[in-house]
Amino acid sequence: MRVTADGNVGIGTSSPSVRLSLGNDNANTKLAIWDGGTSGVMGFGVSPSQFRIHLPSPSNRFSFLDAPSGNEVMTILGSGNVGIGTSSPQARLHVSGTAFFTQGNTTFQVLPNQLFGQTASNAATLEIPGNGTLGIWDALSVQGNMHVGGNLFTLGGGTDPTWRRVSAGVDPAGGGLYVGFFKLLGANGNNNVMLSYITGFPNHGAITVYDEDGNQRAGMYVEDNGTGALWAGVKLFRVPDPDVATRDIWYGCIEGPELAMYVRGTARLVNGRARIELPDHFRKLADEQGMTVQLTPRSAESKGLAAVQVSLNGIEVVELLNGRGNYEFDWRVGAVRKEHRDFRVYRPWDEVMPAGTDRAQAWEARLKSIQDRQARQQGSPSQRRLERLEQLFDQTAGGNRGSSQPDAWLGDNIPNPHEGTTVIPYYVPSGVGSAELVIEDGAGRRVLGFVLSERGVSGQVVVRMEQLASGRYEYRLVLDGRVVSSKAMQLVR
């Protein structure tokens, strides 16, 4: 040992540079805090590039206390397990209490093989980056309750860059209250299914399913008046075919611009008269105003039937022409439901908007859907039928196309009679000023008109008359204000 003139003490060194120096040699124990002889020592040691603090055996522990004889706040066992808030840690890190990670954009990672007893090769099993996203690469098993305090909880596949194929979250509902929602996304990132609520009504549930573009295609929700509603492009029922096990039977629902109900049955005419008593369940729900009755006699001798008195209290039926027949007849009564007299056919597109919907994205998807539908309709049966009519016209009058004809010409419409769509061929000579094809009904009233622009070649007009009544119509070729040809056609339904 040596003590220098400036007060430095050296043990194992003759030139101490600090107040107490143990030299620069390596030793497992250079300073013993507790020396138990053959039982071992607790102390400090040095090895190359390493400062060592050691226990006498792995069964001992390092303890950090909050006072000389205070509480043990942190423990390191001889096995290497670290305990915070516990003196008997059961894993490499055992925290009894709350842990916070608040340093900027720090990422917290737990590497494979140690989380929830699962494994994941070459990937972190648990990762919580600074943006708050929780990533779990293996199965997560929870025994008991699991609580997420934030507003959104999401799940995604191991290679999913968005981590948002399944979302569960809450929206503020006012007054410190919240309303929950659940969302499933497809592989393309658009909505597949939404369990939510109608915007503006946080206590009215809604279930919505979507197509690949994110358009709503079917849904179930509670309206603002508390009525449960179900909607879709088509409504079907499906049952197994009782005779063919590999086949199902599908039926579609009848639809109309009202919320209607019906009841039907069979009654008997006695001496030309009968009374239909409606069931009480129908009377409780039906609106008497606008109620309709259909009657079908089951006798070839019937002179016809009439419902002369119609009310929810009963329907009086008589045979026409003072008939005195005695036979059965079928009846059907239809009515609007009382609570839905004001059913609206036209509604704003966003009236039933599930909460959490991106309005701009939904609008773009809607416009695309409308365009796609219009494109599909170009290949509909009615369109194909029109194309066949045009082909027939080409075969009948197409020979005039491009030829030089001195006189105006008006051809026969094809087909004739027709059910609402027909093609009229014509020829307007060069040099004609105004040209028009006019269609008039049987009373001579103009119902349709077409300005003709082609000159010197044969042309055709596709006429659609679906909105007009059945009957005889005349079509005229008018050149420069003068009728030069006129023909007749028949519209049948």
RAURQUI-V25768 format. One record per residue. PHI is phi in radians with two decimals (999 if undefined). OMEGA is omega as a letter, one per 20 degrees, with the letter a starting at -180 (none if undefined). Layout:
# RAURQUI-V25768
[[PHI	OMEGA] [PHI	OMEGA]]
This chain:
# RAURQUI-V25768
[[999	r] [-2.44	r] [-2.06	a] [-1.45	a] [-1.09	a] [-1.58	r] [1.68	r] [-1.27	a] [-1.98	r] [-2.09	r] [-2.07	a] [1.48	r] [-2.60	a] [-1.69	a] [-2.32	r] [-1.16	a] [-1.83	r] [-2.35	a] [-0.98	r] [-2.40	a] [-2.19	r] [-1.83	r] [1.50	a] [-2.09	r] [-1.59	r] [-1.63	r] [-2.82	r] [-1.04	r] [-2.29	r] [-1.72	r] [-2.49	r] [-1.75	r] [-1.46	r] [-2.41	a] [-2.06	a] [-1.75	r] [1.11	a] [-1.19	r] [-1.42	a] [1.80	a] [-2.32	r] [-1.93	a] [-3.06	a] [-2.08	r] [-2.43	a] [-2.39	r] [-2.30	a] [-0.91	r] [1.05	a] [-2.55	r] [-1.79	a] [-2.07	r] [-2.13	a] [-2.35	r] [-1.81	r] [-1.23	a] [-2.79	r] [-1.10	a] [-1.39	r] [-1.54	a] [-2.53	r] [-1.59	a] [-2.26	r] [-2.04	a] [-1.93	r] [-1.54	r] [-2.90	a] [-0.89	r] [-2.17	a] [-1.60	a] [-1.52	r] [-1.41	a] [-1.74	r] [-2.59	a] [-2.35	r] [-2.19	a] [-1.31	r] [-1.07	r] [-1.35	a] [1.78	r] [-1.19	a] [-1.96	r] [-2.09	r] [-2.06	a] [1.48	r] [-2.55	r] [-1.67	r] [-2.32	a] [-1.09	a] [-1.75	a] [-2.60	a] [-0.95	r] [-2.35	a] [-2.20	a] [-1.91	r] [-1.84	a] [2.33	a] [-1.74	r] [-2.03	r] [-2.13	r] [-2.17	a] [-2.24	a] [-1.52	r] [0.91	a] [-1.83	a] [-1.09	r] [-1.83	r] [-1.76	a] [-2.24	r] [-2.07	a] [-1.36	a] [-0.99	r] [1.36	a] [-2.16	a] [-1.95	r] [1.01	r] [1.23	a] [-1.86	r] [-2.27	r] [-2.67	a] [-1.28	r] [1.03	r] [-2.62	r] [-1.16	r] [-1.35	r] [-2.31	r] [-2.47	r] [-2.20	r] [-1.31	a] [-1.12	r] [-1.42	r] [1.62	a] [-1.34	r] [-1.73	r] [-2.02	r] [-2.18	a] [-1.53	a] [-2.11	r] [-1.15	r] [-1.95	r] [-1.95	a] [-2.12	r] [-1.83	a] [1.84	a] [-1.46	r] [-2.16	a] [-2.10	r] [-1.99	a] [-1.45	a] [-1.40	a] [-1.64	a] [-2.59	r] [-2.21	a] [-2.24	r] [-2.29	r] [-2.65	r] [-1.23	a] [-1.05	r] [-1.92	a] [-1.34	a] [-1.26	a] [-1.68	a] [1.01	a] [-2.41	r] [-1.61	r] [-2.30	a] [-2.28	r] [-2.26	a] [-2.74	r] [-2.34	r] [-2.03	r] [-1.11	r] [-1.95	a] [1.59	r] [1.15	a] [1.37	a] [-1.77	a] [-2.35	r] [-2.23	a] [-1.64	r] [-2.59	a] [-2.43	a] [-2.34	r] [-2.00	a] [-1.88	r] [-1.45	a] [-1.09	a] [-1.51	r] [1.58	r] [-1.50	r] [-1.07	r] [-1.88	a] [-2.45	r] [-2.30	r] [-1.86	a] [-2.62	r] [-2.61	a] [-1.36	a] [-0.91	a] [1.61	a] [-2.33	a] [-1.17	r] [-1.87	r] [-2.01	a] [-1.23	r] [-2.62	r] [-2.15	a] [-2.33	r] [-2.06	a] [-2.22	r] [-1.62	a] [-1.15	r] [-1.61	a] [1.56	r] [-1.48	r] [-1.17	a] [-2.10	r] [-2.78	a] [-2.86	r] [-2.44	a] [-2.73	r] [-1.87	a] [-1.26	a] [-1.09	r] [-1.58	r] [1.59	r] [-1.43	r] [-1.37	a] [-2.27	r] [-2.24	a] [-2.42	r] [-2.96	r] [-1.15	r] [-2.39	r] [-2.04	a] [-2.32	r] [-2.21	a] [-2.44	r] [-2.39	r] [-1.14	r] [-1.21	a] [-1.15	a] [-1.81	a] [-2.25	a] [-1.13	a] [-1.54	a] [-2.30	r] [-1.92	r] [-1.94	r] [-2.02	r] [-2.17	r] [-1.75	a] [-1.48	r] [-1.23	a] [-2.19	r] [-2.86	a] [-1.48	a] [-2.82	r] [-1.74	a] [-1.89	r] [-2.50	a] [-2.54	r] [-2.51	a] [-2.53	r] [-3.13	r] [-2.23	r] [-2.24	a] [-2.18	r] [-1.50	r] [-2.17	a] [0.95	r] [1.45	a] [-2.43	r] [-2.77	r] [-2.26	r] [-1.79	r] [-1.69	a] [-1.45	a] [-1.16	a] [-1.12	a] [-1.13	r] [-1.28	a] [-1.11	a] [-1.23	a] [-1.90	a] [-1.45	r] [-1.63	a] [-1.13	a] [-1.17	r] [1.46	r] [-1.12	a] [-2.12	a] [-2.32	r] [-2.06	a] [-2.20	r] [-2.30	a] [-1.20	r] [-1.84	r] [-2.27	r] [-1.25	r] [-1.55	a] [-1.11	r] [-1.63	a] [1.87	a] [-2.19	r] [-2.42	r] [-1.64	a] [-1.53	r] [-2.49	a] [-2.19	r] [-2.76	r] [-1.19	r] [-1.41	r] [2.63	a] [-2.23	r] [-1.62	a] [-2.09	r] [-2.30	r] [-1.49	a] [-1.18	r] [1.01	r] [1.00	a] [-1.13	a] [-2.14	a] [-1.21	r] [-2.23	a] [-2.86	r] [-1.50	r] [-2.54	r] [-1.65	r] [-2.39	r] [-2.50	r] [-2.06	r] [-2.09	r] [-2.75	r] [-1.43	r] [-1.22	a] [-0.93	a] [-1.34	a] [-2.25	r] [-1.10	a] [-1.72	r] [-1.01	a] [-1.83	r] [-1.40	r] [-1.59	a] [-2.46	r] [-1.05	a] [-1.07	a] [-1.84	a] [-1.12	r] [-1.92	a] [-1.82	r] [-1.06	r] [-1.05	a] [1.57	a] [-1.36	r] [-1.37	a] [-1.08	a] [-1.11	r] [-1.15	r] [-1.12	r] [-1.16	r] [-1.09	r] [-1.12	r] [-1.13	r] [-1.07	r] [-1.11	r] [-1.09	r] [-1.11	r] [-1.11	r] [-1.13	r] [-1.14	r] [-1.08	r] [-1.16	r] [-1.15	a] [-1.16	r] [-1.11	r] [-1.82	a] [-1.29	r] [-0.98	a] [-1.15	r] [-1.17	r] [-1.12	r] [-1.11	r] [-1.10	r] [-1.10	r] [-1.15	r] [-1.09	r] [-1.14	r] [-1.11	r] [-1.10	r] [-1.08	r] [-1.03	r] [-1.23	a] [-1.52	a] [-2.13	a] [-1.12	a] [-1.10	a] [-1.44	a] [-1.10	r] [1.39	a] [-1.50	r] [-1.64	a] [-2.11	a] [-1.30	a] [-2.03	r] [-1.15	a] [-2.51	r] [-2.20	a] [-1.56	r] [-1.31	r] [-1.22	a] [-2.23	i] [-1.45	r] [-2.62	j] [-1.18	r] [-2.38	a] [-1.79	r] [2.55	r] [-2.27	r] [-2.58	a] [-2.08	r] [-1.99	r] [-1.50	a] [-2.72	r] [-2.46	r] [-2.02	a] [-1.13	r] [-1.09	r] [1.60	r] [-1.31	r] [-1.34	r] [-1.61	r] [-2.46	a] [-2.59	r] [-1.88	a] [-2.03	r] [-2.05	a] [-2.16	r] [-1.46	a] [-1.12	r] [-1.60	r] [1.48	r] [-1.50	r] [-1.23	a] [-2.02	r] [-2.57	r] [-2.62	a] [-2.35	r] [-1.40	a] [-1.77	a] [-1.85	a] [-1.34	r] [-2.33	r] [1.36	r] [-2.39	r] [-1.27	r] [-2.31	r] [-2.63	r] [-2.17	r] [-1.56	a] [-1.89	r] [-1.93	a] [-2.21	a] [-1.07	a] [-1.57	a] [-1.75	a] [-1.35	r] [-1.08	r] [2.60	a] [-1.63	r] [-2.26	r] [-2.01	r] [-2.14	a] [-2.22	r] [-1.70	a] [-1.99	r] [-2.01	r] [0.89	r] [1.44	a] [-2.12	r] [-1.30	a] [-1.85	r] [-2.80	a] [-2.57	r] [-2.50	a] [-2.02	r] [-2.48	a] [-2.13	r] [-1.75	a] [-2.16	r] [-1.99	none]]
